Amino acid sequence: MATSEAKVVPHPRGTWLDPATGSLVDQRPVLQKAAFRRAVLLGETHDVAEIHRWQLHVVAFLNVLNPAMAVGFEMFPRRLQPVLDAWVDGEMDTDSFLVRSEWYDVWGFDPALYLPIFHFCRQQKVPMLALNCYRPLVTRVGKEGWDAIPESERDGLTPSAPATSAHRQYLFNLVGRGRAGGPGGMAESADDPAFDRFVRAQQTWDRAFACNIARALAERPVSLVVGIIGRGHLEYGHGTPYQLRDLGINDVSVLLPGESDTQDVGTVGGIADAIFRLDRPEPPNSWRAKRQTAPQRPVEGSQS
């Protein structure tokens, strides 16, 4: 993470900023360059509707520039790939898709946040990819370590590249002192062995997204995968970008949304290739209340 002297620059709404320099950049070259990468990773905060609108706009632009693309989603484990294929092929309605994709169990956030992107993919016949792994695998790797997991139970994943010291510090800064640990107690620093369990779990997700992006690029007739992934897995070249590099995929762009009217270049330098300044007309959409009241068969287009 950058630690240079602070340089605060304005970031107006509706503009892209180069975090390395603090300069505003035109949208066209940002997206033209991204469209012909191997992977473009769009970070998100899961419960903010405006971020998902921004993702949809970027996906639509990239699809015009490079139709040979797929969109991958953190929200779905790989075992649900046949359901995503059937959805894009037009084999079910929205209600059925939410049920068959086990939405309220595997993710739980209000589907209205994501449905416009899902419908775009269906309408434009853009393949949707399930990027996640079997959830208990993350818990097991965190608790037991990778080597303890039989190969048949690894959900198609390969071992994660070891976390760098910078990545461990980034994760520790995210969760805060004493909030992550294992049976030996709470972690007191990024290098504390008590923090290993948390790091291993996070890296399992990072590796799952990377492995499934790499698999799609190798096995499907696509030249670009756009990943819809939580920003904590993407920032500063850690997480999924790091694991993609370990898999030999170096041609990757990370694009992030931002809400502040200024940026400190000393802080955001290296965080992404570009940051887009959002509007934000609504507050975060709490997933917990939605999960408690979710119907068995959600009504298409509802705010259920």
C-alpha positions, 0 to 999 in steps of 0.5 A: 500500500502506498505510503508517500506524502499526502497529495489530496486531489479533487474527484468530481462525480462521473469522472475516472481518476488514475490513482497513481497520479491523481489525474482525471482520465477520459472514460474512453481510453480507460475502457478501451484498454480494459476491454482487451485485457484477459480479466477486468475485475470490478470491485464492489461493496455488496449492499450499495445499489449505485455500485451495481448500477456502475458495474452494469454500465461498465459491463455494457461498455466492455461488451460493445468493445469486446463481445467475446466476453463472459461475466463472472460472479463471486455470488455463485459457487461453481457447482451452480454453473449449470443453473447460470448456463440455463438462465443465459440460455433462456430456460427459466424465469426470474423466480425460478432462477432465484430458487434454482441458484439458491440465492437466499442461501448462497448469497442473501443480499437483495436480488434487486441489486444484481438482477439488472446485471443478470438480465443484461447477460441473458438478453445479450447472451453473455455467459455468466460464470460461477466464481466461488467455491463450496463454502465449507471448503473456506472454513476447512482450509482456514481451520485445518490448512490446505494440505489437510484437504483431500484432493477430491474435496478441493472443488477444483482449486489449486493451492494459493500462492502464499500471502505477502507481508503487504497482503497480511497487513492489508487484511489486518488493517481491514478487520482491526486488531484483535478481531481475527484469530484462532484457537490460540487467541486473537491476532495482535499483529499481521504477522501473528500466527493467530492471524494465519487462519483468517488469512488462509480463509481469505486466500481460499476465496481469492484462489477460487475466483482466480482459478475459475477465471483461468478455467473459463479463459482456457475452456470457453470461447471467450477472450475476456472475463469480467469479475464482479467481486468484493473490493477487499479481494482486489485492492492494491494488487493483492487477493485475486489479482495476485493469484491470477498472476500466480496462474500466469494471467498477468493482463488484468485490470482492476476498476473500483468505484469511489464516493469521496469528492477528493482522493489522497494519492498517497493512500490510493496509489496502487489500489486499482488501475482507475477509480470512478466517482459515483453518485449515491442516491440511496443508503446501503441495502441491508441484507439481513432484514431481506434474508429474514423475510425472503419468500420461498419464490421471490416475485420477479423484479420485487424488492423482496 
